[in-house]
């Protein structure tokens, strides 16, 4: 296991110096899910939620969040993102019987550091936006299973969740 990179020799938190690292094409994909009542999902799918297009607004919120990650996470570098894509699908498509929405965020850059935090932030904020827009009808929604599912590029190479190795 590698050492933690955000601490110096004295144990003080610091921003990692990436100046000497090569700029490479980097991609991260994160995902998560929000579970809700069937009636709440029906409102979203029908486009009849009082606040408007729930998934459209959540998509924009996720994109904005990815771009603002360094403002939210203290030791993240500000990055010039080249792509942020947010996708939604009914959770039942991945897990039969589930009632909710699955979200995946793909974030890309060409630079000296990865975009895992940007992808995770995008998913969380997209799902929180769904919660915000639907909380008047369902305060019991649950966000869970937020994680990095893939990462490519950089010195450490590729990571795919669940892959052998």
C-alpha positions in Angstrom: 0.0 0.0 0.0 1.3 3.5 -0.9 1.9 6.1 1.7 -0.6 9.0 2.1 0.4 11.8 -0.2 -1.2 14.8 1.5 1.1 14.8 4.5 4.7 16.1 4.7 7.6 14.5 6.6 6.3 16.3 9.8 2.8 15.0 9.4 1.4 18.3 8.3 -1.3 18.5 5.6 -0.1 20.0 2.4 -1.1 20.2 -1.3 0.8 17.7 -3.3 3.4 19.3 -5.7 2.5 18.0 -9.2 4.8 20.3 -11.2 7.2 17.5 -12.2 4.4 15.1 -13.2 3.7 14.5 -16.8 0.5 15.8 -18.3 -1.5 12.7 -19.4 -5.0 12.1 -20.5 -6.9 11.2 -17.3 -10.4 9.7 -16.9 -12.4 8.9 -13.8 -15.9 7.4 -13.6 -17.8 7.5 -10.3 -21.3 6.2 -9.6 -24.0 6.2 -6.9 -27.6 5.8 -6.3 -30.6 7.5 -4.6 -33.4 5.3 -3.5 -36.9 6.7 -3.2 -40.6 5.8 -3.0 -42.1 4.5 -6.2 -44.4 7.5 -6.4 -41.4 9.9 -6.3 -39.7 8.0 -9.1 -42.9 8.2 -11.1 -43.0 12.0 -10.7 -39.4 12.3 -12.0 -40.0 9.9 -14.9 -43.2 11.7 -15.9 -41.5 15.1 -15.6 -44.3 16.4 -13.3 -42.2 17.4 -10.2 -43.2 20.9 -9.0 -39.7 22.2 -9.3 -39.3 21.2 -13.0 -37.0 18.8 -14.9 -35.4 17.0 -12.0 -32.8 15.1 -14.0 -31.9 18.0 -16.2 -31.2 20.2 -13.3 -29.3 17.5 -11.5 -27.2 16.9 -14.6 -26.2 20.6 -14.7 -25.6 20.6 -10.9 -23.2 17.6 -11.3 -21.3 19.3 -14.1 -21.0 22.5 -12.1 -19.8 20.6 -9.0 -17.1 18.8 -10.9 -15.8 22.2 -12.0 -15.9 23.5 -8.4 -14.3 20.6 -6.7 -11.1 22.4 -5.7 -13.3 25.0 -4.0 -14.9 22.3 -1.9 -12.1 19.9 -1.1 -9.2 21.8 0.5 -6.2 20.0 -1.0 -7.5 19.3 -4.5 -5.8 21.1 -7.4 -7.9 23.3 -9.7 -8.1 21.5 -13.0 -8.9 22.4 -16.6 -11.6 19.7 -17.2 -12.0 18.7 -20.8 -15.2 16.7 -20.3 -17.9 16.1 -17.7 -20.8 13.7 -18.5 -23.6 12.8 -16.1 -25.8 9.9 -16.9 -29.0 8.7 -15.1 -31.0 5.5 -15.3 -33.7 3.8 -13.3 -32.0 1.8 -10.5 -34.2 -1.1 -11.4 -32.2 -1.5 -14.7 -29.1 -2.5 -12.6 -30.8 -4.0 -9.6 -34.2 -5.6 -10.1 -36.7 -4.4 -7.5 -34.8 -1.2 -6.7 -36.7 2.0 -6.8 -34.5 5.0 -7.4 -32.0 6.6 -9.8 -28.5 5.5 -10.6 -26.0 8.2 -11.5 -22.7 7.9 -13.2 -20.2 10.8 -13.8 -17.4 10.6 -16.3 -14.7 13.3 -15.9 -11.7 13.9 -18.1 -8.7 16.1 -18.3 -5.2 16.3 -19.7 -3.0 17.2 -16.8 -0.6 16.2 -14.1 -3.2 14.8 -11.6 -6.3 12.7 -11.7 -10.0 13.5 -11.7 -11.4 11.0 -9.2 -12.5 13.7 -6.7 -14.2 15.6 -9.5 -16.2 12.5 -10.6 -17.1 11.7 -7.0 -18.2 15.3 -6.3 -20.3 15.4 -9.5 -22.2 12.2 -8.5 -22.8 13.4 -4.9 -24.1 16.8 -6.0 -26.2 15.4 -8.8 -27.9 13.0 -6.3 -28.2 15.8 -3.6 -30.0 17.9 -6.3 -32.5 15.1 -6.9 -33.1 15.0 -3.2 -33.5 18.7 -3.0 -36.0 18.8 -5.9 -38.1 15.9 -4.5 -37.8 16.3 -0.7 -41.3 17.9 -0.5 -42.8 14.5 -1.5 -40.2 12.1 -0.1 -37.9 13.0 2.8 -36.9 9.4 3.2 -34.7 9.2 0.1 -31.3 7.6 0.7 -28.0 8.3 -1.2 -25.6 5.4 -1.2 -23.0 3.3 -3.0 -21.0 6.4 -4.2 -17.6 5.2 -5.4 -15.0 5.4 -8.1 -15.7 2.6 -10.5 -12.9 3.4 -13.0 -9.8 5.5 -13.3 -7.3 5.7 -16.2 -4.1 7.6 -16.8 -1.2 8.8 -14.8 1.7 7.0 -13.2 -0.5 4.6 -11.3 -2.3 3.5 -14.4 -5.8 2.0 -14.5 -8.2 1.0 -11.8 -11.4 -0.8 -12.4 -13.5 -1.6 -9.3 -14.0 -5.3 -8.8 -11.2 -6.2 -11.3 -8.8 -8.9 -10.3 -5.3 -7.6 -9.5 
